[in-house]
Amino acid sequence: MKRIDPFILGIAIFTIIALIGGTFFAFKAIGKPLELYSASESERPQAELNTKVQDLGQMKVSDVKSADFTLKNVGQKPLQITNVSTSCNCTFAQIEINGKKSPRFSMHQNPNWVGEIEPGKEAKITATYQPSLMPVKGAVERDVLLTTNDPQNPNISLKVTAVVD
């Protein structure tokens, strides 16, 4: 009977453990999947916005201005938010729920982050525009985009406008 080299056996066991561990952590990092509902369900999350557009007014290229949006869950189930992104790398979004702030989002989504607003509660969405990162002059519009599990508002687009001097 042929003997297996202990060094080769150790490498094989380490490789198997690394693959299993890597797979576990990769799937764990994806986060909680969205709970989906149909519009006909009476008990479901419902997103309600105070406004979808905020005007930042006149700005210099060197200015940084922010606008807050309020997203309230007027439904009976938790409202989940994910896939937050902006329309330009000069614009950032951050969501605050129950005093906890999300990561700062920009043009590239972070599908691993999921925020949850309990029924009757609200979140503050802050959109920050920094024109010096992508200098333009004149009237501008920048968007904050997000996905929810509200079947009547699955994709929400918030807009900030400004005039850059």
Buried (B, 14 or more C-beta within 10 A) or exposed (E): EEEEEEEEEEEEEEEEEEEEEEEEEEEEEEEEEBEEBEEEEEEBBBBBBEEEEBEBEEBEBEBBBBBEBEBBBEBBBBBBBBBBBBBBEBBBBBBBBEEEEBEEBBEEBBEEBBBBBEBEBBBEBBBBBBBEBBEEEEEBEBBBBBBBBBBEBEEBEBBBBBEBE
